[in-house]
Amino acid sequence: MTPISAVIITFNEEQNIGRCLDSLKPVADDIVVVDSFSTDRTKEICEEKGARFVTHKFDGHIEQKNWAITQAKYPHVLSLDADEALDEELTKSIKKAKESFSVDGYKIRRLTNYCGSWIRHGNWYPDIKLRLWDSRKGKWTGLNPHDRYELEKGSSEKLLDGHLLHYSFYSFDQHLKQIHKFTDISSKAAFKKGKKSNWLKLIINPFAKFVGGYLLRLGLLDGKAGFKIAWYSAYATYLKYSKLLKIQRGA
């Protein structure tokens, strides 16, 4: 049986962290929460649930998640966000994988709950993520705040049965606030990477984002929630390129 460490990063996650930790107990041999100095009950809840609680300065999602791995007791790591939880089928799949860790990494389908609705179409499903892996064979990468885990070239991967339940936003206002926050971060990160914006991208990319999610990937079948997601995704795309253009002009 391969022991695994569950690793979560947090900041003011009292609304979500209890559910996340409860779902991990049947599969994790070690649970560590790396927190960037929360001011709510996050620490209290984690300690009540028996998780190890470590504080560390937040320098970015990618940087924080890579540092968090160093706090794991075991090399095989299951990474979750605080607003995620394992469903019953995924729990069974992970238990089976632990019996014989036959690949370097396991991918998981993520099913998102958006303002009370489960989203099964559009750009948000199946939203496959690599979340269980041998940490000696990869690292977190991407462009902040949108991180992804990458295994070294030649590594083997497998898709697990079940879903990672993602409780994303409880209100439309909460979604909008995150869009403004994340596009501030992503536009600055893109500029540092040498990426460029222009008026053409401001028009075409948001339009393509909406059409792709709402029509081509059938987000319309998710009703009002599907429309909101497609519309806000297009708006976020517009904001990112608009803010990047402003940074370019001021540089």
C-alpha positions in Angstrom: 0.0 0.0 0.0 1.5 3.4 -1.1 1.0 6.1 1.6 0.0 9.5 0.3 0.1 13.0 1.6 -2.8 15.3 0.9 -1.6 18.9 0.5 -3.9 22.0 0.5 -3.1 25.7 0.5 -5.5 28.1 2.2 -6.3 31.7 3.0 -9.6 32.5 4.8 -11.3 29.2 3.8 -13.5 28.6 6.9 -16.5 28.2 4.5 -14.9 25.3 2.6 -12.0 23.6 4.4 -13.9 21.4 6.8 -15.7 19.6 3.9 -12.4 19.2 2.0 -10.6 17.7 5.0 -13.5 15.3 5.8 -13.4 13.9 2.3 -9.7 13.3 2.5 -9.7 11.3 5.7 -10.5 7.9 4.1 -7.6 8.1 1.6 -4.8 10.3 3.1 -2.1 9.0 5.4 -1.0 12.6 6.0 -2.8 15.9 5.6 -1.0 19.2 5.6 -2.5 22.6 5.2 -0.2 25.5 4.2 -1.9 28.7 5.1 -0.9 32.3 4.2 -2.0 33.8 7.5 -5.7 33.5 7.5 -7.7 35.9 9.8 -10.9 33.7 10.0 -11.4 30.2 11.6 -9.4 28.3 9.0 -6.6 27.3 11.5 -9.1 26.3 14.2 -11.1 24.1 11.8 -7.9 22.4 10.4 -6.7 21.6 13.9 -10.1 20.3 14.9 -10.0 18.0 11.9 -6.5 16.7 12.8 -4.6 18.2 9.9 -1.1 19.6 10.2 -1.2 23.4 9.9 1.8 25.3 8.6 2.0 29.1 7.8 4.0 30.5 4.9 4.1 33.8 3.1 2.2 33.8 -0.2 4.3 34.8 -3.2 2.0 33.3 -5.8 -0.2 30.3 -6.4 2.6 28.3 -8.2 5.2 29.3 -5.7 3.0 28.4 -2.7 2.0 25.1 -4.1 5.6 24.1 -4.9 6.7 25.0 -1.3 3.7 23.2 0.1 4.9 19.9 -1.4 8.1 20.2 0.6 5.9 19.9 3.8 4.5 16.5 2.7 5.6 13.5 4.7 5.4 11.2 1.7 6.5 11.6 -2.0 3.2 10.6 -3.4 1.0 13.7 -3.2 -2.8 14.3 -3.6 -3.3 18.0 -4.1 -6.6 19.7 -3.5 -7.9 23.3 -3.2 -9.8 24.1 -0.1 -13.1 24.4 -2.1 -12.8 20.9 -3.5 -13.8 17.5 -2.1 -13.6 13.8 -3.2 -16.9 12.1 -4.2 -17.5 8.5 -3.2 -16.5 7.0 -6.5 -13.2 9.0 -6.6 -12.5 7.9 -3.0 -12.8 4.3 -4.1 -10.6 4.9 -7.1 -7.8 6.5 -5.0 -7.9 3.6 -2.5 -7.5 1.2 -5.4 -4.6 3.2 -6.9 -2.8 3.2 -3.5 -2.8 -0.6 -3.6 -0.5 -0.5 -6.7 0.7 3.0 -7.7 1.1 1.8 -11.3 1.7 5.2 -13.0 3.5 8.4 -12.2 0.4 10.5 -12.0 -3.4 10.3 -11.9 -5.8 12.7 -13.6 -9.2 13.5 -12.1 -12.4 14.9 -13.6 -13.6 18.0 -11.8 -17.3 18.7 -11.4 -18.1 22.2 -10.5 -21.0 23.6 -8.4 -21.7 27.1 -9.5 -24.1 29.1 -7.4 -26.0 26.0 -6.5 -26.0 24.3 -9.9 -23.8 21.4 -11.1 -22.1 22.3 -14.4 -21.8 19.4 -16.9 -21.1 21.2 -20.1 -19.1 24.2 -21.5 -15.5 25.0 -20.7 -15.9 23.9 -17.1 -16.5 20.2 -17.7 -14.9 17.7 -17.5 -12.1 20.0 -16.5 -9.6 17.2 -16.1 -6.8 17.9 -13.6 -3.6 16.1 -12.7 -3.9 15.9 -8.9 -2.3 12.7 -7.6 1.4 12.1 -8.4 4.9 11.1 -7.5 6.2 14.5 -6.4 9.8 13.5 -7.3 8.8 13.5 -11.0 7.3 16.9 -11.5 6.4 20.4 -10.2 3.8 23.1 -10.3 4.0 25.5 -13.3 1.8 27.7 -15.5 1.1 31.4 -15.3 -0.2 32.8 -12.0 -2.9 32.5 -10.9 -3.6 29.6 -13.2 -1.3 26.9 -12.0 -1.0 23.3 -13.3 1.2 20.4 -12.3 3.5 19.0 -14.9 5.3 15.7 -14.8 8.7 15.2 -16.4 8.8 14.1 -20.0 8.1 10.4 -20.5 6.0 10.0 -17.3 3.0 7.8 -17.3 -0.5 9.0 -16.5 -4.0 7.5 -15.9 -7.5 8.9 -15.5 -9.3 7.9 -12.3 -13.0 7.2 -12.1 -15.2 9.5 -10.0 -15.2 13.3 -9.6 -13.4 16.0 -7.7 -16.3 18.2 -6.5 -15.5 21.8 -6.9 -17.7 24.3 -4.9 -16.6 27.4 -6.9 -18.8 30.4 -6.2 -21.8 30.9 -4.0 -22.9 34.1 -5.7 -22.4 35.9 -9.0 -20.9 38.8 -7.1 -18.3 36.5 -5.6 -17.4 35.4 -9.1 -17.0 38.9 -10.4 -14.8 39.9 -7.5 -12.5 37.0 -8.3 -12.4 37.9 -12.0 -11.1 41.4 -11.1 -8.6 40.0 -8.7 -7.3 37.2 -10.9 -7.1 39.4 -14.1 -4.9 41.8 -12.1 -2.6 39.0 -11.3 -2.7 37.2 -14.8 -2.1 40.4 -16.8 1.0 41.3 -14.7 2.3 37.7 -15.0 1.7 37.7 -18.8 3.6 41.0 -19.1 6.5 39.6 -17.2 6.5 36.6 -19.6 6.7 38.9 -22.6 3.2 38.4 -23.8 1.5 41.2 -25.7 -2.1 42.5 -26.1 -3.7 44.5 -28.9 -7.1 45.8 -30.0 -7.7 42.7 -32.1 -7.2 40.4 -29.2 -9.6 42.6 -27.1 -12.4 41.9 -29.6 -11.7 38.4 -31.0 -10.6 36.5 -27.9 -13.5 37.3 -25.6 -16.0 36.5 -28.5 -14.2 33.2 -29.2 -14.3 32.4 -25.4 -18.1 32.9 -25.2 -18.9 31.0 -28.4 -16.6 28.2 -27.6 -18.0 27.6 -24.1 -21.7 28.5 -24.6 -22.3 27.1 -28.1 -19.6 24.7 -29.2 -19.2 23.0 -25.9 -22.9 23.2 -25.1 -22.8 25.4 -22.1 -26.3 26.5 -23.0 -27.5 23.1 -21.7 -26.6 24.3 -18.2 -29.3 27.0 -18.3 -28.8 30.4 -16.6 -25.6 29.1 -14.9 -24.2 28.1 -18.2 -24.9 31.5 -19.7 -23.4 33.3 -16.7 -20.2 31.2 -16.9 -19.7 31.8 -20.6 -20.5 35.5 -20.3 -18.2 36.0 -17.3 -15.4 34.0 -18.9 -15.6 36.2 -21.9 -15.5 39.3 -19.7 -12.5 37.9 -17.8 -10.7 37.4 -21.1 -11.5 41.0 -22.1 -10.2 42.3 -18.8 -7.0 40.4 -18.9 -6.1 41.7 -22.4 -7.3 45.2 -21.5 -5.2 45.3 -18.4 -2.2 43.9 -20.2 -2.5 46.6 -22.9 -2.6 49.3 -20.2 0.6 47.8 -18.6 2.3 47.8 -22.0 1.5 51.4 -22.6 2.8 52.4 -19.2 6.0 50.4 -19.5 
